[in-house]
């Protein structure tokens, strides 16, 4: 299907709702906004790749226990999630462009400060606080905001593409960061991530427009009579974010989505993303090899997440979540038996299988939030995503403590696998009858 829509003709002040005339413009600006968002998330993902690479170097240089380093990662993950709903509300108030540009600068500062640190609390301040706040402002609520404002058609597909941007960032940065940390020290890896986050800022200021009405347009695929006027900017970011939480928390669908997504965070960012490299190292595998495997997860995650977005436009998203969590749980139960000092075909099979499922849960989860909560979906999804990161934080600390006290990560993998089966059951219980995206799910539950 060709990408054809209206020209970016600006509206006169006295005509706030008139639809601009069509022209031969071939590329709707929504695709440029999606491209800028994709690259922005890639830039932010650079720092998200570093904890697994830097845990052992920090442990060896400073002698800090894995639990202490995992605690700094935990603070990062908690803030990364808790900031998301407030960031979505702030985007409604100040605009996407300002919020994202400021967040990238914060990420850059937080990435560079550890170069001079001498105590573990400084790691918590930089890795945990500053980068947690910055990356939280560009969390999946950014994806929900952009797709909700700029797309009607292809919304699920674009959601999958933007979600996959994080995996693309992992793919691009992780092998490079692992090589830098091994050959030039972990500080060179921190410097690289800080600079790359800063480089994205000009792109954001150039192409990441706030709303279609800024260009006198409607969203891509919107109906011919759709209004083009921009919604009024809300007053009170805190009131908007907390009000959305108050109303959503009164529904069953919110708690089922939040609970399942918390387990999603435990089994991905918190456990595998943070502890896979040190766990592989425990079995004699070089850190660069383990980092390469995580990068391979990123490759297949791109395909899996984009395909999941395509499926979300066509299949009941609850069914998709049930399948995804079940397959993930089964793979985690098998993982402890696959570690060795050498790379073999069974581990490669796990990486491919797990990669396809890594964040494939995001498009159907956003679709369910949008179906249940309408225009408030980006903020509500921010709260659901906060539960994802709280789960990730628990796993980041918990798995580190398991390793410190038991000498191995085995129990952590088994617990995460069992919890994934619980998440599958929660997702399938959202409603008894199939309801497609766009139907008010809250009325069906």
C-alpha positions as CSV (number, residue, x, y, z in Angstrom):
1,X,0.0,0.0,0.0
2,X,1.4,3.3,-1.0
3,X,1.9,6.0,1.7
4,X,-0.2,8.9,0.5
5,X,-2.0,11.5,2.5
6,X,-2.6,15.1,2.9
7,X,-0.1,18.0,2.5
8,X,1.2,19.7,5.6
9,X,-0.9,22.9,4.9
10,X,-1.2,24.9,8.0
11,X,-4.6,25.9,9.4
12,X,-5.6,29.6,9.8
13,X,-6.4,30.6,13.4
14,X,-10.1,31.1,12.5
15,X,-10.4,27.6,11.0
16,X,-9.3,25.2,13.8
17,X,-11.3,22.2,12.6
18,X,-11.1,22.4,8.8
19,X,-9.4,19.5,7.1
20,X,-6.6,20.6,4.8
21,X,-6.9,19.9,1.1
22,X,-5.2,16.8,-0.2
23,X,-2.2,17.0,-2.5
24,X,0.3,14.7,-4.1
25,X,2.5,14.4,-1.0
26,X,3.8,10.9,-1.1
27,X,5.0,10.4,2.5
28,X,2.8,11.4,5.4
29,X,4.8,13.2,8.1
30,X,3.7,10.5,10.6
31,X,6.3,8.3,9.1
32,X,9.0,10.9,9.7
33,X,7.9,11.2,13.3
34,X,7.9,7.4,13.7
35,X,11.5,7.3,12.2
36,X,12.7,10.0,14.6
37,X,11.1,8.2,17.5
38,X,12.8,4.9,16.4
39,X,16.2,6.5,16.4
40,X,15.6,8.3,19.7
41,X,14.7,5.0,21.4
42,X,17.9,3.4,19.8
43,X,20.0,6.2,21.3
44,X,18.4,5.8,24.7
45,X,18.9,2.0,24.5
46,X,22.6,2.4,24.4
47,X,22.8,3.0,28.1
48,X,20.2,0.3,28.8
49,X,22.7,-2.2,27.3
50,X,25.6,-1.4,29.7
51,X,24.7,-2.9,33.1
52,X,25.2,-6.5,32.0
53,X,28.5,-5.6,30.4
54,X,29.8,-3.5,33.3
55,X,28.8,-5.6,36.3
56,X,31.9,-7.8,36.4
57,X,34.4,-5.0,35.7
58,X,32.9,-2.9,38.5
59,X,32.9,-5.9,40.8
60,X,36.6,-6.6,40.0
61,X,37.7,-2.9,40.3
62,X,35.8,-1.8,43.4
63,X,35.1,-5.1,45.0
64,X,31.4,-4.3,45.3
65,X,29.1,-7.4,45.7
66,X,26.8,-8.2,42.8
67,X,23.9,-7.4,45.1
68,X,25.1,-3.8,45.5
69,X,25.6,-3.3,41.8
70,X,22.3,-5.0,41.1
71,X,20.8,-2.5,43.6
72,X,21.9,0.4,41.5
73,X,20.4,-1.3,38.4
74,X,17.2,-1.8,40.5
75,X,16.9,1.9,41.3
76,X,17.3,2.6,37.6
77,X,14.6,0.1,36.6
78,X,12.2,1.4,39.3
79,X,12.5,5.0,38.2
80,X,12.4,3.9,34.5
81,X,9.0,2.6,35.2
82,X,7.6,5.0,37.7
83,X,8.5,8.1,35.6
84,X,6.6,6.7,32.6
85,X,3.1,7.8,33.4
86,X,4.2,11.2,34.6
87,X,6.3,11.5,31.4
88,X,3.2,10.7,29.3
89,X,1.3,13.4,31.2
90,X,4.2,15.9,30.8
91,X,4.1,15.2,27.0
92,X,0.5,16.2,27.0
93,X,1.4,19.4,28.9
94,X,4.7,20.5,27.4
95,X,4.9,18.5,24.2
96,X,6.8,15.4,23.1
97,X,9.8,17.2,21.6
98,X,10.7,19.2,24.8
99,X,10.4,16.2,27.1
100,X,12.4,13.8,24.9
101,X,15.2,16.3,24.3
102,X,15.6,17.0,28.0
103,X,15.5,13.3,28.8
104,X,18.3,12.6,26.4
105,X,20.5,15.2,28.0
106,X,19.8,13.7,31.4
107,X,20.8,10.3,30.1
108,X,24.0,11.6,28.7
109,X,25.0,13.3,32.0
110,X,24.1,10.2,34.0
111,X,26.2,8.0,31.7
112,X,29.2,10.2,31.9
113,X,29.3,10.8,35.7
114,X,30.3,7.2,36.6
115,X,33.7,7.8,34.9
116,X,34.8,9.7,38.0
117,X,33.0,7.7,40.8
118,X,34.8,6.3,43.8
119,X,31.9,4.9,45.9
120,X,28.8,2.8,45.3
121,X,26.4,5.6,46.2
122,X,27.7,7.5,43.3
123,X,26.8,4.6,41.0
124,X,23.3,4.7,42.5
125,X,23.1,8.5,41.9
126,X,24.2,8.3,38.2
127,X,23.1,4.9,37.0
128,X,20.1,4.7,39.2
129,X,18.7,8.2,39.7
130,X,19.7,10.3,36.7
131,X,19.6,7.7,34.0
132,X,16.5,6.1,35.5
133,X,14.7,9.5,35.2
134,X,16.0,10.2,31.7
135,X,15.2,6.8,30.2
136,X,11.9,6.7,32.0
137,X,10.8,9.8,30.1
138,X,11.4,7.9,26.9
139,X,9.9,4.6,28.0
140,X,7.1,2.7,26.2
141,X,4.7,5.5,27.1
142,X,6.5,7.5,24.3
143,X,5.5,4.7,21.9
144,X,1.9,4.8,23.1
145,X,1.8,8.6,22.7
146,X,3.3,8.7,19.2
147,X,1.2,5.9,17.8
148,X,-1.9,7.2,19.5
149,X,-1.5,10.7,18.0
150,X,0.0,10.0,14.6
151,X,-1.5,6.7,13.4
152,X,-4.9,5.1,12.9
153,X,-4.0,2.6,10.2
154,X,-1.0,0.5,10.8
155,X,-1.0,1.4,14.5
156,X,-0.1,-2.1,15.7
157,X,2.6,-2.5,13.2
158,X,4.2,0.8,14.0
159,X,3.9,0.0,17.7
160,X,5.9,-3.2,17.1
161,X,8.5,-1.3,15.1
162,X,9.0,1.3,17.7
163,X,9.1,-1.3,20.5
164,X,11.8,-3.1,18.5
165,X,13.9,0.0,18.5
166,X,15.1,-0.9,22.0
167,X,16.3,-4.2,20.7
168,X,17.9,-2.5,17.8
169,X,19.8,-0.3,20.2
170,X,20.9,-3.4,22.1
171,X,22.0,-5.0,18.8
172,X,24.0,-1.9,17.8
173,X,25.6,-1.1,21.1
174,X,26.0,-4.3,23.1
175,X,28.9,-6.0,21.2
176,X,30.7,-2.6,20.9
177,X,30.3,-1.9,24.6
178,X,31.5,-5.4,25.6
179,X,34.6,-5.0,23.3
180,X,35.3,-1.5,24.7
181,X,34.9,-2.7,28.3
182,X,37.3,-5.6,27.8
183,X,40.0,-3.9,25.8
184,X,39.8,-0.3,27.0
185,X,38.0,-0.5,30.3
186,X,34.4,0.1,31.4
187,X,34.9,3.9,31.4
188,X,35.2,3.9,27.6
189,X,31.9,2.1,27.4
190,X,30.2,4.7,29.7
191,X,31.7,7.5,27.6
192,X,30.4,6.0,24.4
193,X,26.8,5.7,25.7
194,X,26.8,9.3,27.0
195,X,28.0,10.8,23.7
196,X,25.5,8.7,21.6
197,X,22.5,9.8,23.7
198,X,23.5,13.4,23.2
199,X,24.0,13.0,19.4
200,X,20.3,12.2,19.0
201,X,19.1,15.5,20.5
202,X,19.3,17.5,17.2
203,X,17.2,14.9,15.4
204,X,14.5,15.2,18.0
205,X,14.4,19.0,17.6
206,X,14.2,18.6,13.9
207,X,11.7,15.9,13.2
208,X,9.9,14.8,16.4
209,X,6.8,17.0,16.0
210,X,4.3,17.0,18.9
211,X,1.0,16.5,17.1
212,X,-0.4,16.3,13.6
213,X,-2.3,19.5,14.1
214,X,1.0,21.3,14.4
215,X,1.4,20.6,10.6
216,X,-2.3,21.1,9.9
217,X,-2.9,17.4,9.4
218,X,-4.8,14.5,10.8
219,X,-3.3,11.2,11.9
220,X,-2.2,8.7,9.2
221,X,-5.2,6.8,8.1
222,X,-7.8,9.0,9.9
223,X,-11.3,9.3,8.5
224,X,-11.9,12.1,5.9
225,X,-14.0,14.1,8.4
226,X,-11.7,13.7,11.4
227,X,-11.1,17.0,13.2
228,X,-7.6,18.4,13.0
229,X,-7.8,20.7,16.0
230,X,-5.3,19.9,18.7
231,X,-6.8,18.9,22.1
232,X,-6.5,21.5,24.8
233,X,-3.3,21.1,26.9
234,X,-4.3,19.8,30.3
235,X,-3.4,21.6,33.5
236,X,-1.7,19.8,36.3
237,X,0.7,17.0,35.3
238,X,0.4,15.2,38.7
239,X,-3.4,15.5,38.7
240,X,-3.6,14.0,35.2
241,X,-1.2,11.1,35.9
242,X,-2.7,10.2,39.3
243,X,-6.2,10.7,38.1
244,X,-5.7,8.2,35.3
245,X,-4.3,5.7,37.8
246,X,-7.2,6.2,40.2
247,X,-9.8,5.5,37.5
248,X,-7.9,2.7,35.9
249,X,-7.2,0.9,39.2
250,X,-10.9,0.5,39.7
251,X,-11.1,-2.0,36.8
252,X,-10.1,-5.6,36.7
253,X,-8.4,-5.3,33.3
254,X,-5.8,-2.9,34.7
255,X,-4.6,-5.2,37.5
256,X,-4.4,-8.2,35.2
257,X,-2.4,-6.2,32.7
258,X,-0.2,-4.7,35.4
259,X,0.4,-8.1,37.1
260,X,1.3,-9.8,33.8
261,X,3.6,-7.0,32.8
262,X,5.4,-7.1,36.1
263,X,6.3,-10.7,35.4
264,X,7.3,-9.7,31.9
265,X,9.8,-7.2,33.4
266,X,11.1,-9.8,35.9
267,X,11.8,-12.3,33.1
268,X,13.4,-9.9,30.6
269,X,15.2,-6.7,31.7
270,X,15.6,-7.6,35.4
271,X,16.8,-11.2,35.0
272,X,18.1,-12.0,31.5
273,X,19.1,-8.4,30.5
274,X,21.0,-7.8,33.8
275,X,22.3,-11.3,34.8
276,X,22.7,-13.4,31.6
277,X,26.3,-12.2,31.0
278,X,27.5,-12.9,34.6
279,X,25.6,-16.2,34.6
280,X,27.3,-17.3,31.4
281,X,30.7,-16.1,32.9
282,X,30.1,-18.3,35.9
283,X,30.1,-21.3,33.5
284,X,33.3,-20.2,31.8
285,X,31.9,-18.4,28.8
286,X,33.8,-15.2,27.8
287,X,31.9,-12.0,28.4
288,X,32.2,-10.9,24.8
289,X,30.6,-14.2,23.7
290,X,27.8,-13.8,26.1
291,X,27.3,-10.2,25.0
292,X,27.2,-11.3,21.4
293,X,24.4,-13.8,22.4
294,X,22.4,-10.9,24.0
295,X,22.9,-8.9,20.8
296,X,21.6,-11.9,18.9
297,X,18.5,-11.8,21.1
298,X,18.2,-8.2,19.8
299,X,18.3,-9.3,16.2
300,X,15.4,-11.8,16.6
301,X,13.5,-9.5,18.9
302,X,13.2,-7.0,16.1
303,X,11.6,-9.6,13.9
304,X,9.4,-11.0,16.7
305,X,8.2,-7.6,17.9
306,X,7.4,-6.2,14.5
307,X,5.6,-9.4,13.6
308,X,3.7,-9.2,17.0
309,X,2.6,-5.7,16.0
310,X,1.3,-7.0,12.7
311,X,-0.5,-9.8,14.5
312,X,-2.0,-7.4,17.1
313,X,-3.9,-5.6,14.2
314,X,-5.5,-9.0,13.4
315,X,-5.7,-11.3,16.4
316,X,-7.2,-11.0,19.9
317,X,-4.3,-9.5,21.9
318,X,-5.1,-11.6,25.0
319,X,-4.5,-14.8,23.0
320,X,-1.1,-13.4,21.9
321,X,-0.1,-12.6,25.4
322,X,-1.1,-16.0,26.6
323,X,1.0,-17.7,24.0
324,X,4.0,-15.4,24.5
325,X,4.2,-15.9,28.2
326,X,3.8,-19.6,28.0
327,X,6.6,-20.0,25.5
328,X,8.9,-17.7,27.5
329,X,8.3,-19.7,30.7
330,X,9.1,-23.0,29.0
331,X,12.4,-21.5,27.6
332,X,13.5,-20.2,31.0
333,X,13.0,-23.5,32.6
334,X,15.4,-25.1,30.1
335,X,18.1,-22.3,30.3
336,X,20.1,-23.6,33.3
337,X,20.9,-26.8,31.5
338,X,22.2,-24.9,28.4
339,X,25.0,-22.9,30.0
340,X,28.6,-24.1,29.3
341,X,32.1,-22.7,28.7
342,X,31.5,-23.1,24.9
343,X,28.8,-22.0,22.5
344,X,26.7,-24.8,21.3
345,X,23.6,-25.3,19.1
346,X,21.2,-25.7,22.0
347,X,22.1,-22.3,23.4
348,X,21.8,-20.7,20.0
349,X,18.3,-22.3,19.7
350,X,17.3,-20.7,23.0
351,X,18.6,-17.3,22.0
352,X,16.7,-17.4,18.8
353,X,13.5,-18.6,20.5
354,X,13.8,-16.2,23.4
355,X,14.7,-13.3,21.2
356,X,11.5,-13.7,19.1
357,X,9.5,-13.4,22.4
358,X,11.6,-10.7,24.2
359,X,9.3,-7.7,24.0
360,X,6.6,-9.1,21.7
361,X,4.3,-8.5,24.6
362,X,4.3,-4.8,24.2
363,X,2.1,-4.3,21.1
364,X,-0.8,-6.4,22.5
365,X,-0.5,-4.8,25.9
366,X,-0.7,-1.3,24.4
367,X,-3.7,-2.4,22.3
368,X,-5.5,-3.7,25.3
369,X,-4.9,-0.4,27.2
370,X,-6.1,1.6,24.3
371,X,-9.2,-0.6,23.9
372,X,-10.0,-0.3,27.6
373,X,-9.1,3.3,28.4
374,X,-9.3,5.3,25.1
375,X,-7.6,8.6,25.1
376,X,-6.0,8.0,28.5
377,X,-4.3,4.9,27.2
378,X,-0.7,6.4,27.0
379,X,-0.9,7.4,30.7
380,X,-2.5,4.2,31.8
381,X,0.0,2.2,29.9
382,X,2.7,4.3,31.6
383,X,1.4,2.9,34.9
384,X,1.2,-0.7,33.5
385,X,4.8,-0.2,32.3
386,X,5.7,1.0,35.8
387,X,4.7,-2.4,37.1
388,X,6.9,-3.9,34.4
389,X,9.9,-2.1,35.8
390,X,9.1,-2.8,39.4
391,X,9.1,-6.5,38.5
392,X,12.4,-6.0,36.7
393,X,13.9,-4.2,39.8
394,X,12.8,-7.1,42.0
395,X,14.5,-9.6,39.7
396,X,17.7,-7.5,39.3
397,X,18.2,-7.4,43.1
398,X,16.8,-10.9,43.8
399,X,18.8,-12.7,41.2
400,X,22.0,-10.9,42.5
401,X,21.2,-12.0,46.0
402,X,20.5,-15.6,44.8
403,X,23.9,-15.6,43.2
404,X,25.6,-14.2,46.3
405,X,24.1,-16.6,48.7
406,X,23.7,-19.8,46.6
407,X,26.7,-19.4,44.3
408,X,24.6,-19.9,41.2
409,X,21.6,-18.3,39.3
410,X,19.7,-21.6,38.8
411,X,16.9,-20.9,41.2
412,X,16.3,-17.5,39.7
413,X,15.7,-19.0,36.2
414,X,13.2,-21.6,37.6
415,X,11.2,-19.0,39.6
416,X,11.0,-16.7,36.6
417,X,9.8,-19.6,34.3
418,X,7.0,-20.5,36.7
419,X,5.9,-16.9,37.0
420,X,5.6,-16.6,33.2
421,X,3.0,-19.4,33.3
422,X,1.0,-17.3,35.9
423,X,1.2,-14.3,33.6
424,X,-0.2,-16.3,30.7
425,X,-3.2,-17.3,32.9
426,X,-3.7,-13.7,33.9
427,X,-3.7,-12.5,30.3
428,X,-6.2,-15.1,29.2
429,X,-8.5,-14.3,32.0
430,X,-9.0,-10.7,31.1
431,X,-12.3,-11.6,29.3
432,X,-14.1,-14.8,28.5
433,X,-15.1,-13.8,25.0
434,X,-12.9,-12.5,22.3
435,X,-12.9,-8.7,22.0
436,X,-10.9,-7.0,19.2
437,X,-8.8,-3.8,19.7
438,X,-11.1,-0.8,19.6
439,X,-13.9,-2.4,21.6
440,X,-14.4,-1.1,25.1
441,X,-13.0,-4.0,27.1
442,X,-14.0,-2.6,30.4
443,X,-17.6,-3.1,29.4
444,X,-16.9,-6.7,28.6
445,X,-15.3,-7.7,31.8
